[in-house]
């Protein structure tokens, strides 16, 4: 079970990471607006099809990264809700009920599984159907 001091450290990590993710999402939005502006400018001039492909690829890449960051933001918000709603249960593995390693929570503060259970889940998902 995490001490109150450890929960406070994890809360700070969650809040810092949440802020970083929000900034990253904001940059993706800004980049997307810039791409749209440039695409509008290109329509006035003759352009090469490869330029369109490059712009489309960059936009798709940004959308994929923004989507990943959006999922991470949801996980961080969920972890903060769990931490605030039931602080005594935060840091308990949802699969086996054992404590999640404090070092793991400092690196992956939104973790819901201990390292051992996470490995089992990942191994099971790697198995062919």
ABEGO torsion letter per residue (X at the ends): XBBAAAAAAAAAAAAAAAAAAAAAAAAAAAAAAAAAAAAAAAAABBBBAAAAAAAAAAAAAAAAAAAAAAAAAAAAAAAAAAAAABAAABGBBAAAGBBBBAAAAAABAABABBAAAAAAAAAAAABBX
